[in-house]
Amino acid sequence: MSTHYTTSEVGRILHLSGAALRTCFRAAGVPPPTSRRPQCTFQDLLLLKTTKNLLQAKIPVARIRRILQSLKRQLPADQQLWNVTIYADGRRVVVWDGTAHWQPDSGQFLFNFEPRAVVKELALKSRPEKVRQKRRTAQQWIEIAAELESQSPEEACHAYREALALEPSRTDAHVNLGRLYSESQHWEQAEACYRTALSHAPDDIPARFNLAQLFYSRGQYAEAMAAYQAVLSRDAGCYEAHYNLALLYELNHRKADAIRHFSAAQQLLKSPNRPRARGRNRLGKPFPPHPSTS
């Protein structure tokens, strides 16, 4: 049996022709056969068949292309688009990889609480660590979490925890998980994350800065001042720490110290070599916690 197909064969198999077939190729991101590439592979055919089903479910072409591109980033290196099941469930598109369902355009996991599904999930979690790691690495979980943060913080937390189950010493995952806990005011969990990060990397600036910010947010100003000073002892060029420390000095009526740190922050912001990832905050509002990019 042939594993390569011409345009006419693809159209005949999928029961499509003309404009509908061209739309299917365009939505799937599969280049149609040409004189240089006269045939489609079996994998192309599988992807085109999936795309046809999504188009029939009224999923727009642009969204299908965006979903497939996002899904390519989400899948482990040893897994391809044709190895997973992609289908429309009403207005949402769902992916099933044999162990979990999720929405590829948001990355949101869909949990099934039926008894059989729970038993299967528990069985999966009880497998040796090496078996679980084959499916998705800690770095891949972290990348998925980063995509999820703005749309589904709870699922982002889940993804960071999956990364840490594989690599407990990943400081960046601890910091970013702690930051999400802080944003939802789960202070104890956030502090535990930052302190765990510092136990692995005592000089990590985002972990120290975020711990200082946590103290600031809880009104523990003495602890916050000490924590910001610890940041500056390791990185005197952290203008956010200067700025927030100046605000704390101002709250404590230490005008000279406040002016000194405001001036330091202002000079750092003017420096052409200083990154300006966060821009300038209004007076009286501290800089937010750092995301970790290590």
Residue, then its C-alpha position, 0 to 999 in steps of 0.5 A: m500500500s502506498t504511503h504517499y498521496t497526490t492531491s487528487e488522492v488526498g481529495r478522494i480519501l477526504h471527500l474534498s475537492g476544489a476550494a474546500l481541499r485548498t482551505c484544508f491544506r491552508a488550515a493544516g499548514v501543510p504545503p499542497p503537492t507541487s512539481r518539487r513535492p509531488q506527494c503528501t506523506f501519510q502523516d500529512l494525510l492524518l493531519l489533513k483529516t483532523t483539520k477537515n473535522l475541525l473545519q466541519a465543526k466550524i472552527p475558523v481557519a486562523r484558529i486552527r493554524r494557531i492551535l496547531q502551532s501552539l500544540k507543536r510547542q507543547l508536545p514533547a520532542d518525541q511526539q508529533l501532531w499525528n500521534v495525538t487525538i485532536y477534536a472539537d468539543g462544542r466551541r473548544v478544541v481538545v487534545w488527548d495524548g493517552t494520559a490527559h486532555w487539554q485545550p491547546d490554544s490555552g494549554q488548560f488541562l481538562f480534568n475528568f473525575e469519573p472513577r475510572a479516570v481517577v484510578k488511571e490518573l493515580a496509576l500514572k502518578s505511581r509509575p517510576e519517575k523515569v516513565r513519567q519523565k519520558r512523556r514531558t520534561a521539566q523544561q517543557w512543563i515550565e514552558i507550558a506554565a509560562e504560556l498558561e499564566s495569563q489565561s489560567p493561573e491555576e493550571a500554570c501552578h499545576a504545570y510548575r508543580e509537575a516540573l518540580a516533581l521531575e526536577p525539585s531543584r529548578t529555582d525558576a519553577h519555585v520562583n514563578l510558582g511562588r509569584l503566582y501564589s503571591e498574586s492570589q495572596h496565598w502568602e504561606q505557600a509563596e514564602a515556602c516557594y521562595r525559601t525553597a528556591l533560596s535553599h537551592a540558589p542563595d544568590d538568586i535575585p528574583a527569589r530574594f526580591n520576591l520574598a522582599q515583595l511578599f513581606y512588603s505586601r503583608g505589611q512586614y516592613a522591617e522584614a521587607m527592608a532587610a530583604y531588599q537590602a539583601v538583594l542590593s548586597r548581591d546586586a547593587g544595580c537592581y533598581e526595583a529594590h532601590y525604588n521599593l526600599a526608598l518607599l519603605y524608608e519614606l513610610n518610616h520617615r527616614k527622608a534622607d535614606a529615601i532620597r538616596h535610594f530614589s536617586a539611585a533608582q533614577q540613575l539606574l533607570k537613565s543608564p543606557n545599559r540598564p534593561r527596562a523590562r518593567g518601565r517606571n512605576r508611579l510614586g507610592k506603588p512598589f515594583p511587582p515581583h520578578p518572574s524568573t527566567s533562569 
